[in-house]
Amino acid sequence: MFAHIFSYRLRCLLRDKETIFWTLLFPLLLAVLFYMGLSNVNKGELFHPIDIAVVDDANYQSNYSFKRALEEVSQGDDRLFNLTTASRDRCDQLLNNNSIDGYILVENVENIYAEKPIKLVVKESGFNQNIIKSFIDSYLQTQSAVSSIMQINPTKQQELLNSLGERERYLIEVSASRAEPDNILNYFYTLIAMACFYGSFFGMREITDIQADISALAARVSTAPVHKLKALLSSMSASLLIHLTEMGLLLIFLRFVLQVDFGPRTGLVLLTTVIGSLTGVFFGAFISALVKKSEGVKIAVLVSVTLIGSFLAGMMYQNMKYIVAQKAPLLSYLNPVNLLTDAFYCLYYYDTFTRYALNMGILCIFIILFCVGTYSIIRRRQYASL
């Protein structure tokens, strides 16, 4: 009987083109749109050398230390500036044509205590202009400190020069893992989580088709001499098989076609997807059993909850995930879409499994609650007449 019901439901669900579109084709289409719209986001955040110029006059040529410092930061692949030396008029022309972000004018070369021995001329303020100014300020502060020390103790000249070349770093940058941060991955992870919860359409169908007051088909199913639990398990197994197959196709498309990085833990990524699919299907079943309305109302509830959960997980606005974590941390743990998204990111970024295990544990609790709640509702439901 189990195999008969299973095969019957499998054929029925595969003929439901609308559900297949929303659970398979729509996530694939959305993934392509994400890729087209977000593929260059990380490239835009790479640092590019800043285009500057310096007025090549007697003051600049005489200030050997500044000239050397400026040339050193303008060389190599990791240089800070793209440096151009030109006359004052040419520098003004380059600045007006937006060919450079600013130019440097060296003045008062013999008086390092002058108010502005080195000037920065810009057309507008911005990020690049602030970097140029910070470089000049740092140089002037170092030069002033060296001159003061030399006046107080001239015998420390060699020791001072050695210390300038070997500056101590008191801050050490430590990464949480060996993986590189990627701002666009969260969008694709929320897409997978949303696709998992679109499996709720299958769960809704299974409960709707056994509610005798919804349709004539459900009325005939309810009169069949089959235990409700056996019928439900057979039907849910068919739904899960289809949805897991769809999720597998989505993962293959993301990994091998769009080159989305899931990290080295492929087995745990697949396990996470299975847990997410189970949560989504049983969530749809629970909502369908709980909401005693038409199929249209149930679909509206499922779509609304899924989209709100996806929004709070950062699908439409990435920083929303972190805003919720700071302002309402409890909501992060009550949102299963966020738990699933965060589980994928933990597998990619973190070396430990503490946070991942917490997310998966809460998701398993959700699955148990949805299963128990669904069966408790439908087993007590009776109808006066069919």
C-alpha angles and dihedrals in degrees: 000000000000092000092046094052091042094054092043093053091044092058092044094051094046089056091055097096094177093057092044090053095052095042099042117010097040095055090047091051092046090050090055091050091049090051093050093047101040106031093098098042096097092045089058091057095057115110116248123194113265117244110232138154135209127209105249102216138126094280092055094045091049095051095078097171095052092043091053093046092050093048093049094055089047096060135081134028093291094048121149099215141031097220127207124182116206144137122286092257092049091049090052089050093050090048094050090049090052090239090129134029093225144326134235125233118195115210137167092023093174095050111059090176093062116123095251112008089163120035132196118213116199137169096214139358122257147126096294092046090053091053091052091049092048090053092051093046092049091051093048092048092050092046092050092049092050093049092049093050092047092053092050098042115009092176090071093066098112093042090050093050091051092050091052090058094047106046116177120240113212096181122069120198109226122186122212089226145353092263120101116240111252120191096199098052092079090061092056092043091054088048090057090047091050091049089052090054092046082070083078086084088068092048090049091051093053094053094040091054092058097045103099095201092058104059144352090249091057090049091055091047091051092055093053114110093243126116111252093231093053092046091048094049092049093049094043090051090057091049092048092049092053095044094047089051090052092049090050090054090048092052092048091050093049095046103040103026104033094027095228109174116233096172127242098298099090095157093054091046089057091046090051090051091051091050090047092050091050090050092050097048095046090044089058090048092051094049091046091052093044099047109068095198139097124298091257092058091049092051090050091053093048094048093046095050092045095048093045090049091048091050092051089048091058103260096132098024117021097205091057089080091059094041090056091046090054102037102032109014093167089062089059090062094043092053107083092192089059091046091054093045091049091048091058091048092048090056090051101042113023127070093206128065100217097103093038092052091050092053093047092046092055091047090053089052089053090052092052092048092049093048095047092043093049095049093044090055100044097041091061096043114111133173128218092219139354 
